[in-house]
Amino acid sequence: MAFNIEKIKEYAYPLVGAIYEVHSELGPGLNEYVYQEGLAMQLEEEGIPYEREKELTITYHGKLMNATYRLDFLCAGAIVIECKSVEKLMPDHRAQLFNYMRLVKAPIGILANFAPKSAVVERYFWNRETNEICDSNGNSLIFYRNPKQPGIYFNDNQD
């Protein structure tokens, strides 16, 4: 099946709407966990299936590692939502989302920042055919690998 970003975007619309609804109700500047709880309540109201604080385990050479990650939300088994309440989204926030997307093989990732006066929502898409993360226009993003830290990192020059 060909990578169709427009079709994939359709799955993100109700989630983005839920994020904006939470921000509209609660306003800016609260703790990240308040927004997470509000988003969980909104997803429940809308009947959108989700797992909150989904624990991810990692294997190395076929052995389970003690290290784990926790996703803020995994919606419908395929969409990662990472919530922040920070002055500005940074490359490390995007890298965290991209790593989660890669680990759960999620085709959609949403990074939401609730701190500003208007919520900031960034949508990203994982193209399984090319193993690349794309922005909402379908443009592949440039990454670099840091040999001292495993994972995928956002190129700081992209901001």
C-alpha positions in Angstrom: 0.0 0.0 0.0 1.4 3.4 -1.0 2.1 6.0 1.6 -0.8 8.4 1.5 -0.2 11.3 3.8 -3.7 12.9 3.2 -5.4 9.7 4.2 -3.3 9.3 7.3 -4.0 12.9 8.3 -7.7 12.1 8.5 -7.0 9.9 11.5 -5.2 12.8 13.3 -8.0 15.3 12.9 -10.2 14.3 15.9 -7.2 14.0 18.1 -6.0 17.5 17.2 -9.5 18.8 17.8 -9.5 17.1 21.3 -6.2 18.8 22.1 -7.5 22.2 21.1 -10.7 21.6 23.2 -8.7 20.8 26.3 -6.6 24.0 25.8 -9.7 26.1 25.2 -11.2 24.8 28.4 -8.2 24.9 30.7 -6.2 27.8 29.2 -2.4 28.1 29.0 0.3 27.7 31.6 -0.8 24.8 33.7 1.3 21.7 34.6 1.6 19.1 31.8 -0.1 16.4 33.9 -3.3 18.6 34.2 -3.5 18.7 30.4 -2.9 14.9 30.2 -5.8 14.3 32.5 -8.0 16.7 30.6 -7.1 15.1 27.3 -7.9 11.6 28.7 -11.3 12.9 29.8 -11.9 14.5 26.4 -10.9 11.3 24.6 -13.3 9.4 26.8 -16.1 11.8 26.0 -15.4 11.4 22.2 -15.2 7.6 22.4 -11.6 7.6 21.1 -9.7 4.5 22.3 -6.4 5.2 24.0 -3.8 3.9 26.5 -2.3 6.5 28.9 1.2 6.2 30.2 1.7 3.2 27.9 4.9 1.5 29.0 7.4 0.4 26.3 9.9 -2.2 26.9 13.1 -2.6 24.8 15.1 -5.6 23.8 18.7 -5.8 23.0 20.0 -8.9 21.2 16.8 -10.6 22.0 17.0 -9.9 25.7 14.6 -7.7 27.6 16.2 -4.6 29.0 15.3 -2.9 32.3 15.0 0.5 30.6 11.5 1.5 29.7 9.7 4.4 28.2 6.3 5.7 28.9 4.2 7.2 26.1 1.8 10.0 27.2 -0.9 8.5 24.9 -1.2 5.7 22.4 -4.5 6.3 20.6 -6.3 3.6 18.5 -3.1 1.5 18.8 -1.4 3.6 16.1 -1.1 7.3 17.1 1.3 8.6 19.7 0.5 11.9 21.5 3.2 13.5 23.5 2.1 16.4 25.7 4.2 19.3 26.8 3.7 22.5 28.8 6.9 24.4 27.9 7.7 27.9 26.7 8.9 26.6 23.3 9.0 23.1 21.7 12.6 22.1 21.3 14.4 19.5 19.1 14.7 17.1 22.1 10.9 17.1 22.4 10.5 16.1 18.7 13.3 13.5 19.1 11.4 12.0 22.0 8.2 11.7 19.9 10.1 10.3 16.9 11.7 7.6 19.1 8.3 6.6 20.5 6.9 6.5 16.9 9.7 4.3 15.8 9.5 2.0 18.9 5.8 1.3 18.5 5.8 1.6 14.7 3.1 4.3 14.9 2.4 6.0 11.6 1.2 9.2 13.3 2.8 11.3 16.1 1.3 14.4 17.6 3.4 16.8 19.7 1.2 19.2 21.7 2.4 22.2 23.7 -0.3 23.5 26.0 1.8 26.3 27.7 1.4 29.1 25.1 -1.6 31.4 24.8 -2.7 29.3 21.8 -1.9 25.6 21.8 0.9 24.5 19.5 0.2 21.2 17.7 2.8 19.5 15.4 1.9 16.4 13.4 4.4 14.0 12.1 4.1 10.9 10.0 6.2 7.8 9.7 6.6 6.4 6.2 7.2 2.7 6.6 8.2 2.3 3.0 11.2 4.7 3.4 11.5 4.5 7.2 11.4 8.3 7.3 9.6 10.8 9.5 7.6 13.4 7.4 6.1 16.7 8.4 2.4 17.4 7.6 3.4 18.4 4.0 5.0 15.1 3.4 8.5 16.4 3.5 11.1 14.1 4.9 12.9 15.5 7.9 16.7 15.3 8.3 18.1 13.4 11.2 21.5 12.6 12.6 22.6 9.8 14.8 24.4 10.6 18.0 26.9 7.8 18.7 26.8 8.5 22.4 23.0 8.2 22.7 21.0 5.6 20.8 17.9 6.7 18.9 16.8 9.2 16.3 17.4 12.8 16.9 16.0 15.9 15.2 18.5 18.0 13.3 18.9 21.3 15.2 19.3 23.2 12.0 15.7 22.4 11.0 14.2 25.1 13.3 
